[in-house]
Amino acid sequence: MEKFNNFDFGSSNLPSIDIKALLFRVLRGWKWILLSIILSLAVAYYINVRKKYQYEMDTKISVKDEQNPFFTSSMNLTFNWGGSSDKVETMITTLKSRTHNEEVVEALDYYIQYLKQDKYYYTDIYGANPFIVQLDKNKPQVLNQLIKVTVLPDKKLQVAVDFETPQLQLIDYKIHKIYPFVVKGELHYEKTVTYNELVSFPFMQFKLIKNNDTFQNEGVYYIKFLNFNSVVSRFKKLKAKQISKSSSILSLSLQGENKAKLAKYLNATVAVLKQNQLRKKNLFAANTIAFIDRELTGVTDSLKTAERDLEQFRAKNQIFDLSSEGGKIYEDMSSFESERMVIARKIGYYELLDTYLKNKNFTRISSPSAVGIEEPNIISGVSELVAMAVEKEHLSQSLRADNPLLKELDGKIAAREQVIKENIRSAKALLKSDKAAINKRIAQLRHKYKKLPVAEQRLSNMKRVYDLSEASYNMLLEKRSQAGIAMAANVSDVTVIDNAKDVGQTPIAPNKLLNYIIALALGVILPIIMLLIMALLDSSINTIDELKHETKIPFLGVIGKNETKDDLVVFNKPRSGTAESFRAVRASLQFIYKKISKETAKKVLVTSSVSGEGKTFVTKNIATVFALSNKKTILIGLDLRKPRIHDGFTVDDKLGAVNYLIGDKTITEIIQQTKIENLDIITSGPIPPNPSELLLGSALAELITYLEKEYDYIIIDTPPVGLVSDTFEIANYVDASIYVVRQGYSKKGMLDMINDKYDKGEIKNITILFNDVASGKGYGYGYGYGTYANGYHETTKKSFFQKLFKR
């Protein structure tokens, strides 16, 4: 028998990943891409319709050291925050602190929510609510429960609430505590009231006040009492940032669904910030005024006593003035005693200051200028210390003790405190030295003073006490007046540049166009990625190029996809594309047999790797196509384990090759005629327990020898070579073997065994037939005519959608 191993229809050495084939694999999944796009756009539409509009409102403030125009160099009541940069950071931290936002939420009653039901959700109607809820904070309120309020035509209000479960939660807004509550009885409560009338239930108590700022619409509204801490946490998300790193201008912004609510909150948070900042700024002056008032109390009493004693002495002794010598001594004595009093007052202040420092009671310290201390280091140091102490007190309410900002502030306070203590020691030492010198001068004057008449001495003493008390009183009054004016004229360091205002801002979310673009992109990209992954992970053979890359076995041809349910497609649908592909296979086989130059019957074996690759379908149609060309053909079913060769021929499978191989029937008894002219068939017959042993016997050789004399073509259906070894025994009797590979079904690894047999020369004259190939898919470079075959092949009528998805 002549070999034809060199017979090939072309060869191709391709890389392991064929980019072109991979691209076509992806493009063939266009239906999944289209479905993904439709679903993605549907999701985007759902989001755009169902998601609430979100807006962003903003305001801008300036943070600078605003100097009080009434401050003078002698007053020194400056409140030193530490520098513009520190102040801006402090403001940002304050704005985002829990304490600050609790104060704002409490002031605005934002834990009460006003709602109206739209098509898909409840909308916050703050600013358009026809009534205002006035809570009785001595009573707890039901938490997170929709309370229906219907504004009736007669301006009455119907309040109703329905509970799904009797287990509720109540909140006490005085202490912000939540505790459980169980409803007894019915779960529906309803009451009709008028404006300003108390709505009282066991789980809530409030009044509804007419909102004169909005139009009184009739309709259904809802209110809900929210968790105070949750509301504060939500508004703590306020964004505060500097316009630039070196700028003292802050931009504050807040996002939410209600523009009026956002704008009001931003303006309120700035107002609270200004108020608290001014209060802190005035704290130094307030402490100074309190200190002066305490001093004034004692000086006032001393002044009144001195004035009364002086008047009584003059009236009794009729002495109204001092002699010239006495007057001179009086003036000198008064001057020194006045200086000593000032020094004593300063020493007293330092001792009080030292006490405050030891007790860490920094926020109660008053200004040194209140007692006439003008040392710059002490004045600025005390001012900075008080400012930092106030800031720490404020931040401690919202930051943890281990917060880096608090730790840094503690370090600065400790450093400033140490410097002040050193300054106090130095100043007190100097003052005591000055006091000792003055005491010495006063002692000298007293020696001269004793030489005056007794009456004049007493008058001088009383007059000096009175004058000293009056001077102290006037000085304290002046300092208090200065501190009061400074405090009244103080301005906040926070200045509003732009108030938050609804000027028709468009929603920032959902961005409908962007959502559609993202949906479209994801709808295209995700299925492409999935198709690429599936293609890369797919080990099945999908194209001729892939097939030729996996095997060196010659390529016989391509069988198109059978779009009918008929296995005998060549006979029943002779004008179909699939029937035409079998005729092309017949032509290729005839070309092979011309090379063999054999006069007896041509014997063809058809096999595959596993079941399901279309081996039997190919066998029946190859036999049919030879029979229709007026060649006497016989079809033998030797797949004894899973016989299907008889299907479609309307023949009986009770008798077949098995009956002959076991010696039960003769050859002529097992040959059956089919409905196709020139085509006979030997079916497999009953399934035997030992199919391999039957095929190894001499009976098979005798059967083939007999049939060679009677027929032009012998077509043999065999078991899959990947499952059993029977086929390799039968291959010894045939001239050519056809190995069927099915597109998208056969795995690349299945070819390893047949390749090994082919390379070792154990199986000869074998070719590959690519089966079940979809039109335009897998041909690689020129197989199939696509739409150009219209009119030449018989087509099946299809619906509009079938045609659409076919395209």
Secondary structure, DSSP 4 states (H G I P E B T S, - for coil): ----TT--S------SS-HHHHHHHHHTTHHHHHHHHHHHHHHHHHHHHHSPPBEEEEEEEEE-----TT--TTT------S-HHHHHHHHHHHHTSHHHHHHHHHHHTTTEEEEEE-SSSEEE-TTS-SEEEEE-TTS-EESS--EEEEE-TTS-EEEEEE-SSSEEEEEETTTTEEEEEE--S-SEEEEEE-TT-EEEETTEEEEEEE-TTS----EEEEEEEPPHHHHHHHHTT-EEEESSTT--EEEEEEEES-HHHHHHHHHHHHHHHHHHHHHHHHHHHHHHHHHHHHHHHHHHHHHHHHHHHHHHHHHHH---S--HHHHHHHHHHHHHHHHHHHHHHHHHHHHHHHHHHHTT-GGGPPPGGGGT---HHHHHHHHHHHHHHHHHHHHTTTS-TT-HHHHHHHHHHHHHHHHHHHHHHHHHHHHHHHHHHHHHHHHHHHHHHTTS-HHHHHHHHHHHHHHHHHHHHHHHHHHHHHHHHHHHH---SEEEEE----S-PPP-BS-HHHHHHHHHHHHHHHHHHHHHHHHHH--B--SHHHHHHH--SPEEEEEE---SS-S-HHHH-TTSHHHHHHHHHHHHHHHHHHHHT--S-EEEEEEESSTTSSHHHHHHHHHHHHHTTT--EEEEE---SS--TTTTTT---SSSHHHHHTTSS-HHHH-EE-SSTTEEEE---SPPS-HHHHHHSHHHHHHHHHHHHH-SEEEEE---TTT-SHHHHHGGG-SEEEEEEETTTSBGGGHHHHHHHHHHTSS-SEEEEEEEEPTTSS--SS---GGGGBTTB------HHHHHHH-
